[in-house]
Structure formats: C-alpha cells, structure tokens
Amino acid sequence: MDRHWLSVYAAALFEVLWVVGLAHAEGFLGWTGTFVAIILSNLLLLRASRFLPAGTVYSVFVGLGSIGAVLSEMVFFGEPIQLLKLICILIIVAGVIGLKLSTDEEARKGLE
C-alpha cells in the first residue's frame, strides 16, 4: 500500500477523533487530545496532498471521516442505527472506493 494513501487514512482517523472530541470532550485532557487530533489530521492531509491529487485526497478524507464519525456515534454513544443512514454510508463508501481506484497512478507519479 502506498505510504501517501496511508497518510490519508491516518488523517481521516484523526479527523474522526477530533470530531468526536468536539462533541464529547470534557476537561483538560479531553480538549488537549481533541486539539492534538486536529493538528495531526491536518498535517497528515497536507503531507498526502503534496504527492496525490488534492481533490481526490480531500474527498476520500472527508468521506472516511464522515463514515467514521457517524459509525462512532452509533457504536460508542448510542446514536440510533437507522437503515437510511447505513445505506448512505454504503453510498459514501462506494464513492470513496471509486475515487481512489480512478486516481491516475501515472499522473500521481509525476507529482513525486
């Protein structure tokens, strides 16, 4: 797996952490963790955007972050699981996979 795509996935993971942190952080430690997650998420996203098409990177990042945030709320915070939400998540997953697969590897290599 390409290390630049790993940066995108890690950035999305940190995005989920900071989004959940904004909603649920309490106290100094919670807010510090949220702040650190914001910084790491953006640094990893910027790093990946230097080597991959920025539009695709951002779309994959936002899609994965959205999926992670919604699923985290369902799994960890008691948000009701609804069929329509799950269908929408599947649509986002299909879009993220499609964007990743359609990235022109030859054009991307020209960015390195």
Biopython code that builds the backbone (N, CA, C, O; Angstrom):
import numpy as np
from Bio.PDB.StructureBuilder import StructureBuilder

atoms = [
    (1, "MET", "N", (0.850, -1.185, 0.000)),
    (1, "MET", "CA", (0.000, 0.000, 0.000)),
    (1, "MET", "C", (0.891, 1.242, 0.000)),
    (1, "MET", "O", (1.912, 1.284, 0.686)),
    (2, "ASP", "N", (0.506, 2.219, -0.752)),
    (2, "ASP", "CA", (1.237, 3.470, -0.890)),
    (2, "ASP", "C", (1.240, 4.237, 0.434)),
    (2, "ASP", "O", (0.194, 4.407, 1.060)),
    (3, "ARG", "N", (2.402, 4.691, 0.850)),
    (3, "ARG", "CA", (2.517, 5.396, 2.132)),
    (3, "ARG", "C", (1.750, 6.707, 2.137)),
    (3, "ARG", "O", (1.323, 7.168, 3.195)),
    (4, "HIS", "N", (1.571, 7.313, 0.972)),
    (4, "HIS", "CA", (0.820, 8.562, 0.919)),
    (4, "HIS", "C", (-0.671, 8.316, 1.185)),
    (4, "HIS", "O", (-1.337, 9.130, 1.826)),
    (5, "TRP", "N", (-1.182, 7.194, 0.691)),
    (5, "TRP", "CA", (-2.570, 6.847, 0.998)),
    (5, "TRP", "C", (-2.714, 6.486, 2.472)),
    (5, "TRP", "O", (-3.751, 6.757, 3.076)),
    (6, "LEU", "N", (-1.692, 5.881, 3.054)),
    (6, "LEU", "CA", (-1.738, 5.616, 4.496)),
    (6, "LEU", "C", (-1.845, 6.919, 5.291)),
    (6, "LEU", "O", (-2.510, 6.968, 6.325)),
    (7, "SER", "N", (-1.192, 7.963, 4.804)),
    (7, "SER", "CA", (-1.319, 9.269, 5.459)),
    (7, "SER", "C", (-2.758, 9.780, 5.386)),
    (7, "SER", "O", (-3.264, 10.364, 6.344)),
    (8, "VAL", "N", (-3.413, 9.557, 4.247)),
    (8, "VAL", "CA", (-4.814, 9.982, 4.100)),
    (8, "VAL", "C", (-5.695, 9.221, 5.087)),
    (8, "VAL", "O", (-6.544, 9.811, 5.755)),
    (9, "TYR", "N", (-5.489, 7.909, 5.175)),
    (9, "TYR", "CA", (-6.303, 7.096, 6.093)),
    (9, "TYR", "C", (-6.065, 7.493, 7.551)),
    (9, "TYR", "O", (-7.004, 7.568, 8.343)),
    (10, "ALA", "N", (-4.795, 7.746, 7.897)),
    (10, "ALA", "CA", (-4.486, 8.175, 9.263)),
    (10, "ALA", "C", (-5.096, 9.551, 9.537)),
    (10, "ALA", "O", (-5.605, 9.797, 10.630)),
    (11, "ALA", "N", (-5.046, 10.440, 8.557)),
    (11, "ALA", "CA", (-5.652, 11.764, 8.711)),
    (11, "ALA", "C", (-7.150, 11.638, 8.956)),
    (11, "ALA", "O", (-7.708, 12.351, 9.790)),
    (12, "ALA", "N", (-7.799, 10.734, 8.230)),
    (12, "ALA", "CA", (-9.237, 10.519, 8.425)),
    (12, "ALA", "C", (-9.527, 9.963, 9.815)),
    (12, "ALA", "O", (-10.518, 10.341, 10.440)),
    (13, "LEU", "N", (-8.677, 9.075, 10.297)),
    (13, "LEU", "CA", (-8.851, 8.534, 11.647)),
    (13, "LEU", "C", (-8.749, 9.648, 12.688)),
    (13, "LEU", "O", (-9.565, 9.723, 13.606)),
    (14, "PHE", "N", (-7.742, 10.512, 12.540)),
    (14, "PHE", "CA", (-7.611, 11.629, 13.472)),
    (14, "PHE", "C", (-8.766, 12.618, 13.323)),
    (14, "PHE", "O", (-9.151, 13.279, 14.288)),
    (15, "GLU", "N", (-9.319, 12.719, 12.106)),
    (15, "GLU", "CA", (-10.487, 13.576, 11.927)),
    (15, "GLU", "C", (-11.662, 13.047, 12.749)),
    (15, "GLU", "O", (-12.362, 13.811, 13.413)),
    (16, "VAL", "N", (-11.868, 11.736, 12.697)),
    (16, "VAL", "CA", (-12.943, 11.140, 13.487)),
    (16, "VAL", "C", (-12.718, 11.439, 14.969)),
    (16, "VAL", "O", (-13.658, 11.786, 15.685)),
    (17, "LEU", "N", (-11.487, 11.307, 15.420)),
    (17, "LEU", "CA", (-11.188, 11.564, 16.834)),
    (17, "LEU", "C", (-11.482, 12.999, 17.229)),
    (17, "LEU", "O", (-12.032, 13.247, 18.302)),
    (18, "TRP", "N", (-11.120, 13.951, 16.371)),
    (18, "TRP", "CA", (-11.368, 15.335, 16.769)),
    (18, "TRP", "C", (-12.838, 15.722, 16.646)),
    (18, "TRP", "O", (-13.334, 16.535, 17.426)),
    (19, "VAL", "N", (-13.535, 15.145, 15.676)),
    (19, "VAL", "CA", (-14.971, 15.428, 15.569)),
    (19, "VAL", "C", (-15.706, 14.876, 16.796)),
    (19, "VAL", "O", (-16.545, 15.560, 17.383)),
    (20, "VAL", "N", (-15.389, 13.653, 17.172)),
    (20, "VAL", "CA", (-15.988, 13.069, 18.373)),
    (20, "VAL", "C", (-15.559, 13.869, 19.601)),
    (20, "VAL", "O", (-16.356, 14.091, 20.512)),
    (21, "GLY", "N", (-14.301, 14.299, 19.621)),
    (21, "GLY", "CA", (-13.815, 15.109, 20.736)),
    (21, "GLY", "C", (-14.560, 16.419, 20.871)),
    (21, "GLY", "O", (-14.856, 16.850, 21.986)),
    (22, "LEU", "N", (-14.869, 17.061, 19.753)),
    (22, "LEU", "CA", (-15.617, 18.315, 19.822)),
    (22, "LEU", "C", (-16.983, 18.117, 20.464)),
    (22, "LEU", "O", (-17.481, 18.988, 21.177)),
    (23, "ALA", "N", (-17.572, 16.974, 20.205)),
    (23, "ALA", "CA", (-18.907, 16.705, 20.750)),
    (23, "ALA", "C", (-18.875, 16.194, 22.186)),
    (23, "ALA", "O", (-19.812, 16.431, 22.949)),
    (24, "HIS", "N", (-17.799, 15.492, 22.562)),
    (24, "HIS", "CA", (-17.827, 14.771, 23.837)),
    (24, "HIS", "C", (-16.679, 15.076, 24.787)),
    (24, "HIS", "O", (-16.651, 14.525, 25.888)),
    (25, "ALA", "N", (-15.728, 15.931, 24.409)),
    (25, "ALA", "CA", (-14.574, 16.199, 25.275)),
    (25, "ALA", "C", (-15.000, 16.926, 26.536)),
    (25, "ALA", "O", (-15.841, 17.825, 26.518)),
    (26, "GLU", "N", (-14.386, 16.503, 27.630)),
    (26, "GLU", "CA", (-14.584, 17.160, 28.913)),
    (26, "GLU", "C", (-13.228, 17.291, 29.583)),
    (26, "GLU", "O", (-12.427, 16.357, 29.561)),
    (27, "GLY", "N", (-12.978, 18.412, 30.161)),
    (27, "GLY", "CA", (-11.751, 18.597, 30.918)),
    (27, "GLY", "C", (-10.542, 18.850, 30.037)),
    (27, "GLY", "O", (-10.610, 18.798, 28.809)),
    (28, "PHE", "N", (-9.443, 19.122, 30.703)),
    (28, "PHE", "CA", (-8.196, 19.480, 30.028)),
    (28, "PHE", "C", (-7.698, 18.369, 29.111)),
    (28, "PHE", "O", (-7.328, 18.631, 27.966)),
    (29, "LEU", "N", (-7.683, 17.138, 29.598)),
    (29, "LEU", "CA", (-7.150, 16.029, 28.811)),
    (29, "LEU", "C", (-7.977, 15.785, 27.552)),
    (29, "LEU", "O", (-7.419, 15.567, 26.477)),
    (30, "GLY", "N", (-9.286, 15.821, 27.674)),
    (30, "GLY", "CA", (-10.154, 15.613, 26.514)),
    (30, "GLY", "C", (-9.973, 16.684, 25.459)),
    (30, "GLY", "O", (-9.908, 16.383, 24.267)),
    (31, "TRP", "N", (-9.892, 17.944, 25.894)),
    (31, "TRP", "CA", (-9.718, 19.042, 24.946)),
    (31, "TRP", "C", (-8.317, 19.068, 24.360)),
    (31, "TRP", "O", (-8.137, 19.440, 23.201)),
    (32, "THR", "N", (-7.328, 18.677, 25.145)),
    (32, "THR", "CA", (-5.961, 18.598, 24.616)),
    (32, "THR", "C", (-5.871, 17.520, 23.545)),
    (32, "THR", "O", (-5.270, 17.737, 22.492)),
    (33, "GLY", "N", (-6.466, 16.361, 23.808)),
    (33, "GLY", "CA", (-6.488, 15.292, 22.811)),
    (33, "GLY", "C", (-7.197, 15.714, 21.536)),
    (33, "GLY", "O", (-6.763, 15.375, 20.435)),
    (34, "THR", "N", (-8.279, 16.448, 21.681)),
    (34, "THR", "CA", (-9.014, 16.943, 20.513)),
    (34, "THR", "C", (-8.141, 17.894, 19.704)),
    (34, "THR", "O", (-8.081, 17.798, 18.479)),
    (35, "PHE", "N", (-7.473, 18.800, 20.384)),
    (35, "PHE", "CA", (-6.598, 19.760, 19.718)),
    (35, "PHE", "C", (-5.444, 19.052, 18.997)),
    (35, "PHE", "O", (-5.124, 19.395, 17.859)),
    (36, "VAL", "N", (-4.830, 18.082, 19.642)),
    (36, "VAL", "CA", (-3.736, 17.322, 19.023)),
    (36, "VAL", "C", (-4.249, 16.562, 17.794)),
    (36, "VAL", "O", (-3.565, 16.503, 16.771)),
    (37, "ALA", "N", (-5.441, 15.987, 17.892)),
    (37, "ALA", "CA", (-6.024, 15.264, 16.758)),
    (37, "ALA", "C", (-6.280, 16.195, 15.571)),
    (37, "ALA", "O", (-6.078, 15.802, 14.422)),
    (38, "ILE", "N", (-6.723, 17.422, 15.841)),
    (38, "ILE", "CA", (-6.929, 18.403, 14.761)),
    (38, "ILE", "C", (-5.610, 18.686, 14.054)),
    (38, "ILE", "O", (-5.547, 18.697, 12.825)),
    (39, "ILE", "N", (-4.568, 18.912, 14.829)),
    (39, "ILE", "CA", (-3.259, 19.228, 14.240)),
    (39, "ILE", "C", (-2.737, 18.044, 13.427)),
    (39, "ILE", "O", (-2.314, 18.224, 12.285)),
    (40, "LEU", "N", (-2.759, 16.844, 13.995)),
    (40, "LEU", "CA", (-2.251, 15.668, 13.281)),
    (40, "LEU", "C", (-3.056, 15.390, 12.024)),
    (40, "LEU", "O", (-2.490, 15.059, 10.982)),
    (41, "SER", "N", (-4.372, 15.521, 12.115)),
    (41, "SER", "CA", (-5.225, 15.286, 10.958)),
    (41, "SER", "C", (-4.849, 16.210, 9.802)),
    (41, "SER", "O", (-4.698, 15.768, 8.663)),
    (42, "ASN", "N", (-4.701, 17.479, 10.107)),
    (42, "ASN", "CA", (-4.376, 18.440, 9.057)),
    (42, "ASN", "C", (-2.954, 18.274, 8.521)),
    (42, "ASN", "O", (-2.729, 18.418, 7.319)),
    (43, "LEU", "N", (-2.006, 17.977, 9.387)),
    (43, "LEU", "CA", (-0.630, 17.757, 8.921)),
    (43, "LEU", "C", (-0.543, 16.546, 7.992)),
    (43, "LEU", "O", (0.116, 16.601, 6.953)),
    (44, "LEU", "N", (-1.202, 15.468, 8.367)),
    (44, "LEU", "CA", (-1.186, 14.277, 7.517)),
    (44, "LEU", "C", (-1.887, 14.527, 6.186)),
    (44, "LEU", "O", (-1.441, 14.046, 5.145)),
    (45, "LEU", "N", (-2.974, 15.273, 6.221)),
    (45, "LEU", "CA", (-3.694, 15.602, 4.995)),
    (45, "LEU", "C", (-2.834, 16.468, 4.074)),
    (45, "LEU", "O", (-2.779, 16.229, 2.868)),
    (46, "LEU", "N", (-2.175, 17.459, 4.633)),
    (46, "LEU", "CA", (-1.292, 18.314, 3.843)),
    (46, "LEU", "C", (-0.141, 17.520, 3.236)),
    (46, "LEU", "O", (0.225, 17.724, 2.079)),
    (47, "ARG", "N", (0.420, 16.622, 4.023)),
    (47, "ARG", "CA", (1.528, 15.791, 3.540)),
    (47, "ARG", "C", (1.108, 14.940, 2.353)),
    (47, "ARG", "O", (1.817, 14.865, 1.350)),
    (48, "ALA", "N", (-0.052, 14.297, 2.473)),
    (48, "ALA", "CA", (-0.532, 13.449, 1.386)),
    (48, "ALA", "C", (-0.863, 14.265, 0.143)),
    (48, "ALA", "O", (-0.661, 13.799, -0.978)),
    (49, "SER", "N", (-1.371, 15.478, 0.335)),
    (49, "SER", "CA", (-1.762, 16.325, -0.794)),
    (49, "SER", "C", (-0.571, 16.791, -1.626)),
    (49, "SER", "O", (-0.739, 17.227, -2.764)),
    (50, "ARG", "N", (0.605, 16.701, -1.073)),
    (50, "ARG", "CA", (1.808, 17.056, -1.834)),
    (50, "ARG", "C", (2.143, 16.005, -2.879)),
    (50, "ARG", "O", (2.825, 16.304, -3.858)),
    (51, "PHE", "N", (1.671, 14.772, -2.685)),
    (51, "PHE", "CA", (2.062, 13.669, -3.557)),
    (51, "PHE", "C", (0.897, 13.023, -4.297)),
    (51, "PHE", "O", (1.116, 12.238, -5.220)),
    (52, "LEU", "N", (-0.317, 13.335, -3.915)),
    (52, "LEU", "CA", (-1.511, 12.764, -4.533)),
    (52, "LEU", "C", (-2.404, 13.908, -4.997)),
    (52, "LEU", "O", (-2.282, 15.025, -4.492)),
    (53, "PRO", "N", (-3.300, 13.650, -5.950)),
    (53, "PRO", "CA", (-4.214, 14.710, -6.397)),
    (53, "PRO", "C", (-5.047, 15.248, -5.230)),
    (53, "PRO", "O", (-5.742, 14.492, -4.550)),
    (54, "ALA", "N", (-4.968, 16.555, -5.011)),
    (54, "ALA", "CA", (-5.583, 17.170, -3.837)),
    (54, "ALA", "C", (-7.087, 16.950, -3.767)),
    (54, "ALA", "O", (-7.624, 16.700, -2.688)),
    (55, "GLY", "N", (-7.769, 17.039, -4.889)),
    (55, "GLY", "CA", (-9.219, 16.844, -4.880)),
    (55, "GLY", "C", (-9.616, 15.449, -4.450)),
    (55, "GLY", "O", (-10.558, 15.272, -3.676)),
    (56, "THR", "N", (-8.901, 14.467, -4.949)),
    (56, "THR", "CA", (-9.182, 13.084, -4.570)),
    (56, "THR", "C", (-8.837, 12.847, -3.111)),
    (56, "THR", "O", (-9.602, 12.211, -2.385)),
    (57, "VAL", "N", (-7.697, 13.351, -2.680)),
    (57, "VAL", "CA", (-7.270, 13.192, -1.282)),
    (57, "VAL", "C", (-8.312, 13.788, -0.349)),
    (57, "VAL", "O", (-8.713, 13.156, 0.628)),
    (58, "TYR", "N", (-8.747, 15.000, -0.647)),
    (58, "TYR", "CA", (-9.706, 15.658, 0.229)),
    (58, "TYR", "C", (-11.044, 14.927, 0.239)),
    (58, "TYR", "O", (-11.659, 14.774, 1.295)),
    (59, "SER", "N", (-11.494, 14.479, -0.914)),
    (59, "SER", "CA", (-12.772, 13.758, -0.985)),
    (59, "SER", "C", (-12.730, 12.447, -0.204)),
    (59, "SER", "O", (-13.672, 12.120, 0.518)),
    (60, "VAL", "N", (-11.646, 11.705, -0.350)),
    (60, "VAL", "CA", (-11.502, 10.449, 0.391)),
    (60, "VAL", "C", (-11.421, 10.740, 1.884)),
    (60, "VAL", "O", (-12.050, 10.050, 2.687)),
    (61, "PHE", "N", (-10.656, 11.747, 2.258)),
    (61, "PHE", "CA", (-10.511, 12.153, 3.656)),
    (61, "PHE", "C", (-11.860, 12.502, 4.277)),
    (61, "PHE", "O", (-12.196, 12.007, 5.353)),
    (62, "VAL", "N", (-12.622, 13.343, 3.609)),
    (62, "VAL", "CA", (-13.917, 13.769, 4.137)),
    (62, "VAL", "C", (-14.897, 12.603, 4.184)),
    (62, "VAL", "O", (-15.646, 12.458, 5.151)),
    (63, "GLY", "N", (-14.896, 11.768, 3.140)),
    (63, "GLY", "CA", (-15.795, 10.611, 3.119)),
    (63, "GLY", "C", (-15.509, 9.648, 4.260)),
    (63, "GLY", "O", (-16.421, 9.230, 4.973)),
    (64, "LEU", "N", (-14.237, 9.298, 4.430)),
    (64, "LEU", "CA", (-13.876, 8.377, 5.512)),
    (64, "LEU", "C", (-14.133, 8.997, 6.882)),
    (64, "LEU", "O", (-14.583, 8.315, 7.803)),
    (65, "GLY", "N", (-13.847, 10.285, 7.011)),
    (65, "GLY", "CA", (-14.107, 10.959, 8.276)),
    (65, "GLY", "C", (-15.592, 10.983, 8.608)),
    (65, "GLY", "O", (-15.982, 10.776, 9.757)),
    (66, "SER", "N", (-16.410, 11.233, 7.608)),
    (66, "SER", "CA", (-17.864, 11.252, 7.819)),
    (66, "SER", "C", (-18.381, 9.880, 8.227)),
    (66, "SER", "O", (-19.175, 9.750, 9.159)),
    (67, "ILE", "N", (-17.923, 8.872, 7.523)),
    (67, "ILE", "CA", (-18.332, 7.495, 7.850)),
    (67, "ILE", "C", (-17.906, 7.161, 9.279)),
    (67, "ILE", "O", (-18.701, 6.645, 10.064)),
    (68, "GLY", "N", (-16.659, 7.455, 9.610)),
    (68, "GLY", "CA", (-16.147, 7.149, 10.942)),
    (68, "GLY", "C", (-16.884, 7.884, 12.043)),
    (68, "GLY", "O", (-17.160, 7.315, 13.099)),
    (69, "ALA", "N", (-17.205, 9.150, 11.800)),
    (69, "ALA", "CA", (-17.911, 9.931, 12.816)),
    (69, "ALA", "C", (-19.315, 9.379, 13.054)),
    (69, "ALA", "O", (-19.742, 9.240, 14.200)),
    (70, "VAL", "N", (-20.027, 9.068, 11.984)),
    (70, "VAL", "CA", (-21.386, 8.544, 12.131)),
    (70, "VAL", "C", (-21.364, 7.177, 12.816)),
    (70, "VAL", "O", (-22.153, 6.921, 13.726)),
    (71, "LEU", "N", (-20.452, 6.296, 12.374)),
    (71, "LEU", "CA", (-20.378, 4.966, 12.993)),
    (71, "LEU", "C", (-19.933, 5.045, 14.454)),
    (71, "LEU", "O", (-20.420, 4.285, 15.291)),
    (72, "SER", "N", (-19.010, 5.959, 14.765)),
    (72, "SER", "CA", (-18.573, 6.125, 16.156)),
    (72, "SER", "C", (-19.731, 6.541, 17.049)),
    (72, "SER", "O", (-19.888, 6.027, 18.157)),
    (73, "GLU", "N", (-20.534, 7.466, 16.563)),
    (73, "GLU", "CA", (-21.696, 7.895, 17.344)),
    (73, "GLU", "C", (-22.656, 6.728, 17.570)),
    (73, "GLU", "O", (-23.227, 6.596, 18.652)),
    (74, "MET", "N", (-22.834, 5.887, 16.557)),
    (74, "MET", "CA", (-23.735, 4.730, 16.692)),
    (74, "MET", "C", (-23.164, 3.696, 17.663)),
    (74, "MET", "O", (-23.877, 3.193, 18.532)),
    (75, "VAL", "N", (-21.886, 3.383, 17.512)),
    (75, "VAL", "CA", (-21.276, 2.303, 18.282)),
    (75, "VAL", "C", (-20.976, 2.716, 19.725)),
    (75, "VAL", "O", (-21.223, 1.947, 20.654)),
    (76, "PHE", "N", (-20.444, 3.926, 19.917)),
    (76, "PHE", "CA", (-19.959, 4.308, 21.233)),
    (76, "PHE", "C", (-20.877, 5.242, 22.027)),
    (76, "PHE", "O", (-20.765, 5.332, 23.249)),
    (77, "PHE", "N", (-21.778, 5.933, 21.337)),
    (77, "PHE", "CA", (-22.547, 6.963, 22.028)),
    (77, "PHE", "C", (-24.060, 6.807, 21.899)),
    (77, "PHE", "O", (-24.806, 7.740, 22.197)),
    (78, "GLY", "N", (-24.514, 5.641, 21.460)),
    (78, "GLY", "CA", (-25.937, 5.333, 21.494)),
    (78, "GLY", "C", (-26.797, 5.999, 20.445)),
    (78, "GLY", "O", (-28.020, 6.020, 20.577)),
    (79, "GLU", "N", (-26.187, 6.546, 19.400)),
    (79, "GLU", "CA", (-26.974, 7.102, 18.299)),
    (79, "GLU", "C", (-27.783, 5.965, 17.663)),
    (79, "GLU", "O", (-27.236, 4.891, 17.416)),
    (80, "PRO", "N", (-29.055, 6.179, 17.399)),
    (80, "PRO", "CA", (-29.867, 5.101, 16.812)),
    (80, "PRO", "C", (-29.326, 4.653, 15.452)),
    (80, "PRO", "O", (-28.926, 5.472, 14.624)),
    (81, "ILE", "N", (-29.326, 3.353, 15.247)),
    (81, "ILE", "CA", (-28.912, 2.788, 13.955)),
    (81, "ILE", "C", (-30.140, 2.777, 13.054)),
    (81, "ILE", "O", (-31.151, 2.147, 13.363)),
    (82, "GLN", "N", (-30.033, 3.481, 11.939)),
    (82, "GLN", "CA", (-31.146, 3.580, 11.011)),
    (82, "GLN", "C", (-30.721, 3.057, 9.650)),
    (82, "GLN", "O", (-29.598, 3.287, 9.203)),
    (83, "LEU", "N", (-31.632, 2.352, 8.999)),
    (83, "LEU", "CA", (-31.350, 1.768, 7.691)),
    (83, "LEU", "C", (-30.919, 2.839, 6.687)),
    (83, "LEU", "O", (-29.973, 2.629, 5.928)),
    (84, "LEU", "N", (-31.600, 3.972, 6.676)),
    (84, "LEU", "CA", (-31.257, 5.029, 5.730)),
    (84, "LEU", "C", (-29.827, 5.520, 5.941)),
    (84, "LEU", "O", (-29.111, 5.767, 4.970)),
    (85, "LYS", "N", (-29.403, 5.664, 7.194)),
    (85, "LYS", "CA", (-28.019, 6.078, 7.472)),
    (85, "LYS", "C", (-27.033, 5.044, 6.950)),
    (85, "LYS", "O", (-26.011, 5.396, 6.361)),
    (86, "LEU", "N", (-27.338, 3.779, 7.163)),
    (86, "LEU", "CA", (-26.437, 2.720, 6.688)),
    (86, "LEU", "C", (-26.359, 2.699, 5.167)),
    (86, "LEU", "O", (-25.284, 2.481, 4.609)),
    (87, "ILE", "N", (-27.464, 2.918, 4.500)),
    (87, "ILE", "CA", (-27.469, 2.975, 3.032)),
    (87, "ILE", "C", (-26.624, 4.156, 2.556)),
    (87, "ILE", "O", (-25.840, 4.027, 1.615)),
    (88, "CYS", "N", (-26.786, 5.300, 3.206)),
    (88, "CYS", "CA", (-25.990, 6.475, 2.844)),
    (88, "CYS", "C", (-24.503, 6.238, 3.071)),
    (88, "CYS", "O", (-23.676, 6.674, 2.269)),
    (89, "ILE", "N", (-24.157, 5.552, 4.155)),
    (89, "ILE", "CA", (-22.761, 5.207, 4.409)),
    (89, "ILE", "C", (-22.222, 4.325, 3.287)),
    (89, "ILE", "O", (-21.096, 4.524, 2.832)),
    (90, "LEU", "N", (-23.008, 3.359, 2.839)),
    (90, "LEU", "CA", (-22.577, 2.498, 1.730)),
    (90, "LEU", "C", (-22.359, 3.297, 0.446)),
    (90, "LEU", "O", (-21.435, 3.017, -0.317)),
    (91, "ILE", "N", (-23.205, 4.282, 0.214)),
    (91, "ILE", "CA", (-23.034, 5.140, -0.965)),
    (91, "ILE", "C", (-21.727, 5.922, -0.859)),
    (91, "ILE", "O", (-20.992, 6.042, -1.839)),
    (92, "ILE", "N", (-21.440, 6.452, 0.328)),
    (92, "ILE", "CA", (-20.179, 7.181, 0.531)),
    (92, "ILE", "C", (-18.992, 6.247, 0.333)),
    (92, "ILE", "O", (-18.006, 6.622, -0.301)),
    (93, "VAL", "N", (-19.083, 5.027, 0.875)),
    (93, "VAL", "CA", (-18.004, 4.042, 0.710)),
    (93, "VAL", "C", (-17.769, 3.775, -0.773)),
    (93, "VAL", "O", (-16.623, 3.727, -1.222)),
    (94, "ALA", "N", (-18.836, 3.603, -1.526)),
    (94, "ALA", "CA", (-18.699, 3.360, -2.968)),
    (94, "ALA", "C", (-18.012, 4.539, -3.647)),
    (94, "ALA", "O", (-17.167, 4.342, -4.521)),
    (95, "GLY", "N", (-18.365, 5.758, -3.256)),
    (95, "GLY", "CA", (-17.728, 6.934, -3.833)),
    (95, "GLY", "C", (-16.259, 7.030, -3.488)),
    (95, "GLY", "O", (-15.436, 7.357, -4.342)),
    (96, "VAL", "N", (-15.925, 6.747, -2.236)),
    (96, "VAL", "CA", (-14.529, 6.794, -1.802)),
    (96, "VAL", "C", (-13.707, 5.752, -2.563)),
    (96, "VAL", "O", (-12.615, 6.048, -3.046)),
    (97, "ILE", "N", (-14.230, 4.553, -2.663)),
    (97, "ILE", "CA", (-13.513, 3.497, -3.398)),
    (97, "ILE", "C", (-13.367, 3.876, -4.862)),
    (97, "ILE", "O", (-12.302, 3.699, -5.452)),
    (98, "GLY", "N", (-14.433, 4.395, -5.443)),
    (98, "GLY", "CA", (-14.373, 4.814, -6.845)),
    (98, "GLY", "C", (-13.349, 5.897, -7.085)),
    (98, "GLY", "O", (-12.602, 5.836, -8.062)),
    (99, "LEU", "N", (-13.299, 6.893, -6.209)),
    (99, "LEU", "CA", (-12.302, 7.959, -6.365)),
    (99, "LEU", "C", (-10.887, 7.425, -6.230)),
    (99, "LEU", "O", (-10.000, 7.789, -7.002)),
    (100, "LYS", "N", (-10.682, 6.565, -5.252)),
    (100, "LYS", "CA", (-9.343, 6.008, -5.057)),
    (100, "LYS", "C", (-8.921, 5.178, -6.265)),
    (100, "LYS", "O", (-7.793, 5.295, -6.743)),
    (101, "LEU", "N", (-9.833, 4.339, -6.755)),
    (101, "LEU", "CA", (-9.496, 3.489, -7.898)),
    (101, "LEU", "C", (-9.300, 4.282, -9.188)),
    (101, "LEU", "O", (-8.552, 3.865, -10.073)),
    (102, "SER", "N", (-9.970, 5.415, -9.288)),
    (102, "SER", "CA", (-9.879, 6.196, -10.520)),
    (102, "SER", "C", (-8.711, 7.171, -10.526)),
    (102, "SER", "O", (-8.491, 7.866, -11.518)),
    (103, "THR", "N", (-7.960, 7.230, -9.433)),
    (103, "THR", "CA", (-6.796, 8.105, -9.395)),
    (103, "THR", "C", (-5.787, 7.608, -10.411)),
    (103, "THR", "O", (-5.375, 6.448, -10.376)),
    (104, "ASP", "N", (-5.400, 8.472, -11.298)),
    (104, "ASP", "CA", (-4.458, 8.122, -12.350)),
    (104, "ASP", "C", (-3.064, 7.966, -11.742)),
    (104, "ASP", "O", (-2.403, 8.956, -11.428)),
    (105, "GLU", "N", (-2.626, 6.727, -11.581)),
    (105, "GLU", "CA", (-1.335, 6.458, -10.939)),
    (105, "GLU", "C", (-0.172, 7.078, -11.704)),
    (105, "GLU", "O", (0.799, 7.522, -11.092)),
    (106, "GLU", "N", (-0.255, 7.115, -13.035)),
    (106, "GLU", "CA", (0.833, 7.704, -13.789)),
    (106, "GLU", "C", (0.930, 9.205, -13.539)),
    (106, "GLU", "O", (2.027, 9.745, -13.398)),
    (107, "ALA", "N", (-0.227, 9.883, -13.485)),
    (107, "ALA", "CA", (-0.223, 11.323, -13.204)),
    (107, "ALA", "C", (0.263, 11.570, -11.785)),
    (107, "ALA", "O", (0.991, 12.530, -11.535)),
    (108, "ARG", "N", (-0.135, 10.709, -10.855)),
    (108, "ARG", "CA", (0.284, 10.850, -9.462)),
    (108, "ARG", "C", (1.793, 10.720, -9.354)),
    (108, "ARG", "O", (2.428, 11.469, -8.612)),
    (109, "LYS", "N", (2.371, 9.781, -10.083)),
    (109, "LYS", "CA", (3.823, 9.590, -10.020)),
    (109, "LYS", "C", (4.569, 10.820, -10.538)),
    (109, "LYS", "O", (5.703, 11.078, -10.137)),
    (110, "GLY", "N", (3.934, 11.566, -11.420)),
    (110, "GLY", "CA", (4.534, 12.792, -11.896)),
    (110, "GLY", "C", (4.637, 13.854, -10.833)),
    (110, "GLY", "O", (5.425, 14.791, -10.967)),
    (111, "LEU", "N", (3.833, 13.724, -9.749)),
    (111, "LEU", "CA", (3.876, 14.686, -8.653)),
    (111, "LEU", "C", (5.028, 14.419, -7.701)),
    (111, "LEU", "O", (5.403, 15.310, -6.938)),
    (112, "GLU", "N", (5.599, 13.231, -7.720)),
    (112, "GLU", "CA", (6.656, 12.887, -6.761)),
    (112, "GLU", "C", (8.002, 13.432, -7.182)),
    (112, "GLU", "O", (8.995, 13.231, -6.483)),
]
sb = StructureBuilder()
sb.init_structure("model")
sb.init_model(0)
sb.init_chain("A")
sb.init_seg("    ")
for serial, (resi, resn, name, xyz) in enumerate(atoms, 1):
    if name == "N":
        sb.init_residue(resn, " ", resi, " ")
    sb.init_atom(name, np.array(xyz, "f"), 0.0, 1.0, " ", f" {name:<3s}", serial, name[0])
structure = sb.get_structure()
